[in-house]
């Protein structure tokens, strides 16, 4: 049984989430509900919950400020939020689960299932990425958190040479002759990296523009990557790729 607490300054939101968990997530037992960060901090220290549902926007002490007062995060964390799409991208960068208000039953069940399946605790590095992206939404971050079969991997963005689709998985080719299989689609990886120097050159390939060594016109067109890979370019992507290559080398 997963012991959970709910932290939200809106009593109706707390009640709704408690009812949803009780009805649709039998593996979760709500052991406490708190309407402010101060009381919640005491409860986390004394009750040691396995899972915390945390509202982002609360008066006096918001969810992020509350987390910064904890010496360690020794529990699973799911944010509940009404944030816009730019802030939601920050959650995706850090791979920390979030639920949009009003909370959807299926999304709640999926979040709980992921916690049961992966069994990883939110890490300090994940929170650092989240805070950095939230405080500076237009800025690039140096690392992104990506889910693997073993858990989560923090990957330096500039270490990625290319990404190849593999059904619902993606194979990342990294510097140093390394490969990593992540359990999200290539489209999801592309969405995460759209602020960086990456381009989808083919239905199955995403490449780092900074790691392209050469563009070859022969055989319909392909790029030679810094690790020697030859990746073919779709006809409808050739012009966009050439423009980006000329821009980066300009």
MIKEKE-155660 format. One record per residue (C-alpha): x, y, z. Coordinates in steps of 0.001 Angstrom, whole numbers, padded with zeros to 6 digits, always signed. Last residue first. Example, Ala and Ser with C-alpha at 12.3 -4.5 7.8 and 13.67 -1.06 7.14 Angstrom:
BEGIN
+013670-001060+007140 +012300-004500+007800 
end
This chain:
BEGIN
+027357+031429-040855 +028022+027762-040062 +024912+027480-037901 +022804+029370-040474 +024100+027359-043428 +023304+024115-041632 +019864+025362-040669 +019052+026363-044240 +020357+023050-045564 +018186+021115-043099 +015050+023046-044021 +015709+022464-047738 +016282+018721-047291 +013288+018002-045072 +010667+017355-047773 +013022+015039-049639 +013683+012930-046535 +017335+012870-045488 +019509+009784-045102 +021707+009326-042046 +025308+008178-042458 +026897+007692-039036 +030594+008511-038710 +030582+009628-035057 +030513+013323-035996 +027553+012733-038315 +027622+012312-042078 +024433+013654-043592 +022449+012202-046491 +021068+013224-049859 +019170+011377-052573 +021960+008918-053251 +024546+011698-053668 +024022+015200-052267 +026308+014705-049256 +025991+016958-046192 +029012+016843-043905 +030105+016882-040279 +026682+017177-038598 +027158+017201-034803 +025998+020799-034254 +022813+020050-036202 +021893+017327-033692 +019837+014790-035582 +016331+013301-035336 +015654+010158-037340 +012787+007770-038112 +010428+009872-040215 +013480+011626-041594 +015448+014802-041023 +013797+015783-037724 +015977+018702-036631 +017946+019453-033485 +019842+022555-032459 +017897+023195-029244 +014522+024627-028265 +012783+021751-030096 +014534+019179-027908 +011649+018129-025690 +009191+018022-028589 +011626+015906-030634 +011974+013432-027757 +008177+013094-027617 +008034+012620-031406 +010777+009969-031161 +008546+008020-028796 +009233+007481-025105 +010851+004570-023272 +014480+005564-023745 +017155+003327-025275 +020677+004646-024730 +023702+004277-026969 +027332+005104-026276 +030274+005485-028650 +031744+008354-026592 +029164+010868-027735 +025591+009640-027590 +023302+007791-030001 +019803+007854-028531 +017489+004965-029374 +013799+005824-029070 +010946+003645-027858 +007295+003343-028895 +008308+001783-032223 +012096+002243-032449 +012654+005788-033690 +016275+006919-033973 +017924+009817-032127 +021180+011519-033094 +024356+013031-031657 +023236+013610-028071 +026038+014726-025717 +025054+018401-026062 +021751+017718-024291 +023454+016284-021211 +021306+013266-020254 +019815+012583-016817 +018546+009003-016896 +015349+007856-015227 +014355+004317-014300 +015666+000927-015413 +013558+000593-018571 +014483+004167-019466 +012765+007503-018836 +014535+010706-019909 +015553+013646-017729 +017028+016588-019639 +020358+018283-019121 +022088+021584-019920 +018972+023716-019808 +018109+026225-022502 +016625+029564-021539 +013229+030845-022648 +011429+029482-019580 +013918+030971-017077 +012384+030480-013615 +010368+027452-014707 +013212+025869-016699 +015718+026279-013871 +013218+025064-011274 +012464+021906-013272 +016105+021128-014050 +017023+021519-010367 +014050+019374-009380 +015261+016556-011642 +018779+016904-010215 +017429+016636-006662 +015784+013333-007537 +012159+012223-007481 +012084+008704-006057 +011990+005779-008459 +009511+002894-008215 +009272+002537-011973 +006144+000380-012116 +004308+001577-008998 +005056+005227-009766 +004092+004810-013405 +000817+003150-012381 +000010+006046-010044 +000525+008594-012822 -001556+006515-015252 -004407+006262-012738 -004381+010020-012249 -004363+010602-015994 -007311+008236-016342 -009337+009987-013643 -008725+013511-014963 -007784+016191-012469 -009403+019583-012987 -006624+020610-012832 -003636+019260-014729 -001709+016439-013137 +002087+016420-012962 +004794+013787-012989 +008429+014819-012859 +010282+013994-016076 +012482+017101-015625 +012080+018321-019191 +008407+017251-019192 +007748+019333-016082 +009369+022358-017713 +007158+021814-020768 +004167+022201-018469 +005362+025699-017625 +005166+026740-021263 +001800+025009-021755 +000040+026950-019004 -000096+026049-015314 -003281+024809-013606 -001331+022469-011369 -001136+019295-009341 +002436+018099-008894 +003190+014425-008331 +006122+013478-006109 +007360+010093-004978 +009062+010248-001602 +012442+010743+000037 +013050+014302-001161 +015833+015581+001083 +016584+018471+003468 +013129+019936+002761 +012867+023727+002698 +013238+023908-001098 +010217+021635-001453 +007998+024157+000325 +009183+026992-001885 +008325+024908-004946 +004821+024125-003709 +003955+027702-002838 +004413+029257+000595 +002387+032348+001580 -000466+031473-000813 -000510+028207-002806 +000233+027611-006485 +002020+024349-007264 -000308+021943-005488 +001529+018861-004263 +000410+015246-004357 +002958+013493-002153 +003746+009769-002265 +005527+007365+000064 +004744+009446+003137 +007253+009835+006003 +004697+010599+008743 +006783+012856+011003 +008900+014898+008593 +006324+014913+005791 +003643+015958+008272 +005709+018855+009609 +006368+020128+006091 +002669+019776+005258 +001646+022040+008109 +003880+024822+006792 +002990+024221+003143 -000695+024921+003525 -004037+023163+003065 -003078+019711+004255 -004697+016297+003691 -003367+013181+005391 -003168+009384+005203 -004523+008909+001687 -004080+005199+000903 -003003+004348-002638 -003139+000806-004062 -006915+001161-004441 -006472+003818-007162 -009901+004335-008769 -012384+004947-005957 -010204+006063-003057 -007840+007975-005331 -010692+009765-007091 -012381+010616-003786 -009173+012004-002296 -008539+014073-005449 -012031+015571-005289 -011780+016364-001574 -008379+018009-001935 -009592+020086-004882 -012647+021178-002882 -010459+022152+000077 -008321+024531-002056 -004976+025222-000357 -003528+021957-001685 -001216+019354-000175 -002395+015748-000436 -000688+012939+001449 -000013+009406+000292 +000840+006035+001801 +001282+003455-000955 +000000+000000+000000 
end
